[in-house]
Amino acid sequence: MTDLTEYTSTTRIRNSLGLTDNEVPDSMITDQSLDTALLVDLDSWYPLHETLWESYRHRSPSDPTAEEKQKGRMLQLYATQFCAAYLSSMWLAMPQTIGDGKSTMSRFARLDLAALAVNMNKRAATTKARLTELETPTIGVATPTLAAIASPSFDPVTGQVS
């Protein structure tokens, strides 16, 4: 297992696509600059990813909070899904026929590789949206209650305080 970045590894990426290291070796994944593509993507929409990672991996002075743990796990999941989506769009990187000299197997005989790439992109987009939502919670607007509006403390007609 080779760490692609601190967030994911070549094994995780392969496993998410159902591939083995014989089919797609580590060098094929690392040579595609997936680590650079991932970091460029994260920098564009989640500039605090390194800070989050530091606190998630216990490198900060205090233990990570439950929220930091959830965000850290989502970051790992997104990194794996992003790289798997990137790799699945490289159709020539995944062998269609595998053989050992005696026998052969067609791995993707009935699989639409374009649909696989679309599916992995959807997964990554869903995880990205969830992580973004965790980072920027929605702010609720307080609604005044009718009792607070309809109960004056001074009646101008009678001149009495109620």
Beta strands, then each sheet from edge to edge (+ up, - down):
strand 1: 97-99
strand 2: 104-106
strand 3: 154-155
strand 4: 160-161
sheet 1: 1+ 2-
sheet 2: 3+ 4-
end
